[in-house]
């Protein structure tokens, strides 16, 4: 329920433009392996994954609206350390032209939803599953490796061959640290707060740039 308005907003606004979040396209390419899917499929996949997780948990189907509201505040608070990190290791990536604020906000929210799904929920879960359940390694080192590898993959995917951004070490370093922070948020708070934190940071950053 926390993520549903964000997913709908991203799908509605970004549907009118050609640009999409890289992680969104990665997820869609994965889904295409199972047959033709529309642009709506990744958003639906997020919803189905979360519903399946809830079914597996065996908990009651009750929405605690106060907790949902608190999660939006939590996302803003959790984004603050990322903004501090940005001041320490700036991306130096101001937009080349004045952004269309609504579409930029949609892309920022989409990045939070789909990058956290791919690089935290999917990748960390896969590494932990292989490390602990298949290779029978100790959970502590496996968790540390999962956080490190997912953070490096998150930073790398912004650059060729997946992304279009020219490689700059400062940007790669920033995103590696940011990825590690988001991985810790995911580990202790779950996918929703991590996606919300990521989205809140992105929205704050593009709003800041739009006011410069």
N, C-alpha and C positions, 0 to 999 in steps of 0.2 A: 504493500500500500504506500510505503514511503517512496519507492522508485516509480510507481505507475504514472503519476503526473509528469515526472521528468521524461520517461520514455515516450509518452504521448506528445509532449511538447517538442521533443527532438524529432520524432517521426513526422509531425505535421509541418513544422517549419523547414526542416532540412529536405523534405520531399519536393520543395519548390526550387531547389538549387542542385547543381551537379556535384559539388564537392561533398565528400562523405568522410567520416572518421576512418582512418586506416584499419583500426581494429574491427570496425563495423564491416568493412569489406573483407577482412580476413575471415570473420565468422560467416559471412554470406558465402564466400568461396568454399568453406568447409561444408556448409549445408547443401551447396550445389552438387557435392559428391553423391548425394542421396536423391537427386532429381531436381527439376526446375523449381526455383523458389522466387518469390517476389521480394521487393525491397523491404517489405514488412516483416519478413521471416526472422531476422536477427532480434528484433524487438519482441516478437512472439516467443522466440527461443528463451530469452531472458525470463519472461513471465512463466513459461512452462518449467524452466529449471528451478525457479524459486518455489513454485507450487509443488513440484515433485519433492524438493527438500523439506517442505513443510509436512507433506504426507508422510515422508520417511521418519520425521521427528516424532510423529504420533501425538502432537500437541493439539489442543482444541482450536476450532476455527472461529476465533474471536479477535477482533481488531481493537487494540488498545490505542485509541486515538490520541490520548495524551502522550504516549510514548512515541507515536509517529511524529507528532509535532515537536517533541523534544529532539528527535533525530535530525530535524532540519537545523536546529540550534547547535546540536553537536557537530554537524558537518562544518558549520562556519567556524566553530572553535578549533576543530581539528585542522582546518585549513591554515590557521595562523602560523604554525611553525614552517609550513611550506612557503609562505610569503616572506618570512624572515630569511629562509634559505635562499630565496630568490634575490634578496638584497645583498646576500653574501656572495652568491655565484650567479650573477644575472645572465639571463638567456641572450640579452642583447638582440632581441628579435622584435623590434617595433614593426607594426604593419606598414607596408609600402604605400598604402592608401587608406583614407578614413574608412573604418569598417562599418558595415551595416549592422548596427548593434544587435538587433533581434536574431539575425542569422548567426552572428558570431557567438551569441549566448547559447543558441541551440547546439552549435558545434562543440562548444565548451562542455555543455552538459552531456552530449553524446560521447565525448572522449572519456568523461568520468565513468559512464555506464559501461561502455564496451571495452575500454582498455583495462578496467578493473576485472571485467568478466574474463577476458583472454589471459591477461598476465598475472592476475592474482587468483581468482577463483579456479580457472582451468589449469594454468601452468603449475601453480604451487601445489594444488591438489594432486596433479599427476605426478610431480616429483616426489611428494611425500608418499603417495601410493606405491610407486616403484621402489623407493628407498626403504620404506619400513615393511610393507606387506610382501614384496617380492624378493628384494635383496636382503631383508632381515637386518638392516643396519640400525644403529642407535637413533632414536627419535631426535635428540638434540642436534647432532651434526647434520642430519637430513633436513631439519627445519632451517638451519643456518644456510645450507647449500641452496635450499628452495628459495629463500629470500634473496640471496646473492644472484643466483642464475635468473630469476624472474626480473630482478631489477636491471641486470645487464641487457636482457632481451627487450625490456620495456624501453630502455634508453636507445638501443640499437635500431629499433623498428621505425624511429623517426627519420632515419637516414637511408640512402640507397643500400640495397635494392628495394626494400619495402616502402620506405618513405622518400620524400623529395628534398628534404633539408640537407644542404651541404654539411659535411661533418666538421664540427668545431669541438675541440676537447672540452671547453667550458660548458657547452650545452650537454654533451654526453655525461660529464661529471655531475652536473646539476640533476639531470634526469635519473642517473643511477642512485644518487642519494635520495631523491624524491621517491623513486620506486621502492627503495628499502623502507622508507618511512611509511608509505602506503601499504607495503607488505606487512609491516608490524601492526598497523591499524586493522588490516584484514585478519591477521592471525588472532588478535585479541577481541575484535569487535564484529567481524564478519564482513560479508560482501557489501551489504547496503551502506553502512557507515563509511567504508573505504571509497565506494563510488560517490557518495555524497560529499565527502571531503575533497576528492579529486575535482568534482564538478564545481564546488564552491570556490576552490582555489582558482580554477580556470576562469570562472565568471568574474571574480574579483580582479584578476589580472587584466582581462580584456576591457573591463569597465575602467580600470585605472588608465590604460593606454588610450582609451577613447576620450578621456578627459584631458589628456596632455595637450 
